[in-house]
Amino acid sequence: MSLLHPYFIIAIIYMLVFSYQEVFHGKVEKKWLWVLGVYLMIVAGLRDNVGPDFGSYRAMYTYSDTKDYLSIFLKALTLDGPQPMEIEWLYVFINKILLNIFNAPFYILTFVIAILAIYCKVEYTEENTFYPFTFMLFIFIPGFFIGESGQIRQNLGSFIAYFGIRFIKERKLWAYLLCIYLAGGIHNVCYIFLPMYWLVRIPLNKAVMLIMILGSVILSPFEVYRSFGSLMNSIAADNTLTIGFNGYVEESVERINGAIGIPEVMMAILTFFLFTFDTKMKERFPYYEYHRAYVVIGICFYFIFRTNPIFSSRLAGAFIGFAYIIIPNAMYVVKPATKTAIYSFIIALTIFNFVVFSSFKNIIGGRFTFDLYKNHILP
């Protein structure tokens, strides 16, 4: 077992203090959430050779400078340009601007991406839960290391898509389409969020949800996703970075062999909260039905793509990050004793994730430990 660097421990303690405050003593001012956000931008954005995907993204940074602006522009219009574009146009454009105009070192790119991602994350979290610090704490391990400090493209794209839920609520179609267009320009997996503008309006009940989830579990061994062929491969083609992801969770072998691991347990926990608190959430939590749709699709996607570590991490993971918000939100609709029990469970699961993550080899491979983590401005 390895010890996380104190910078991460400070963030966890900070979130824990304000989490307890917001759950048991009332809402905390948003400025304290932004203090956390700025701190995380520095820790993730200005890291120095930290994260198992760091080298891959640094190579992409150099690669982006080989592409001309005309090819980037045409790719943004879904047209073929003089040069092939193997990476999404908006991500390449950001890279190229930083290189050509500012001659910026690579850590400026990671800092810019972290600023954009964490801004969207803070706004989404503040708008969709009464317990933002609790939610941020709950998903911090391994989310922060896989996302802001790991697969920065999919992480940024996903949170742009999550940010767009405000436009689903307001029924602003063009604004939502713009969010998905920009998110897809960072990572094409985000295009799977496009139908959500309409899907969240489809009524679901417990019977329908049960049929969908059980059906997905039954279909899991048959690899039905193969019938989609090249479409699925194009969405999740960035498998070199998926190797980095699997290093965080070490579930690839277990998943392929059909065993039950941490992801399956988390799907079971999500399903429990989904069915146990569904009625109360519909009565008391605004737009709960929208969140529920993301949860059901995320769980179904996980089991349908379970035997493929690329699809199950990329396609299902995009929805699962959204899905976890229903767990802290459940505290808003229950009696004080149940609220305390749920909060205790969240803290226990956070501690469990901390211990398990600290035992995985990628905490060392990712250079997140006390002796390996480096930052360009922090001592």
Stockholm file with secondary structure:
# STOCKHOLM 1.0

chainA/1-379         MSLLHPYFIIAIIYMLVFSYQEVFHGKVEKKWLWVLGVYLMIVAGLRDNVGPDFGSYRAMYTYSDTKDYLSIFLKALTLDGPQPMEIEWLYVFINKILLNIFNAPFYILTFVIAILAIYCKVEYTEENTFYPFTFMLFIFIPGFFIGESGQIRQNLGSFIAYFGIRFIKERKLWAYLLCIYLAGGIHNVCYIFLPMYWLVRIPLNKAVMLIMILGSVILSPFEVYRSFGSLMNSIAADNTLTIGFNGYVEESVERINGAIGIPEVMMAILTFFLFTFDTKMKERFPYYEYHRAYVVIGICFYFIFRTNPIFSSRLAGAFIGFAYIIIPNAMYVVKPATKTAIYSFIIALTIFNFVVFSSFKNIIGGRFTFDLYKNHILP
#=GR chainA/1-379 SS CCCBCHHHHHHHHHHHHHHHHHHHSCCCCHHHHHHHHHHHHHHHHTBSSCSTTHHHHHHHHHHHTTSCHHHHHHHHTTCCCSSCCCSCHHHHHHHHHHHHTTCCCHHHHHHHHHHHHHHHHHHHHHHHCSCHHHHHHHHHHHHHHHTTTTCHHHHHHHHHHHHTHHHHHTTCHHHHHHHHHHHHHHCGGGGGGTTHHHHTTSCCCHHHHHHHHHHHHHHGGGTGGGGGTHHHHHHTCCHHHHHHHHHHHCCHHHHHTTCCCHHHHHHHHHHHHHHHSHHHHHHHSTTHHHHHHHHHHHHHHHHHTTTCHHHHHHHHHHHHHHHTTHHHHGGGGSCHHHHHHHHHHHHHHHHHHHHHHHHSTHHHHTTCBTTTCCBSSCC
#=GC SS_cons         CCCBCHHHHHHHHHHHHHHHHHHHSCCCCHHHHHHHHHHHHHHHHTBSSCSTTHHHHHHHHHHHTTSCHHHHHHHHTTCCCSSCCCSCHHHHHHHHHHHHTTCCCHHHHHHHHHHHHHHHHHHHHHHHCSCHHHHHHHHHHHHHHHTTTTCHHHHHHHHHHHHTHHHHHTTCHHHHHHHHHHHHHHCGGGGGGTTHHHHTTSCCCHHHHHHHHHHHHHHGGGTGGGGGTHHHHHHTCCHHHHHHHHHHHCCHHHHHTTCCCHHHHHHHHHHHHHHHSHHHHHHHSTTHHHHHHHHHHHHHHHHHTTTCHHHHHHHHHHHHHHHTTHHHHGGGGSCHHHHHHHHHHHHHHHHHHHHHHHHSTHHHHTTCBTTTCCBSSCC
//
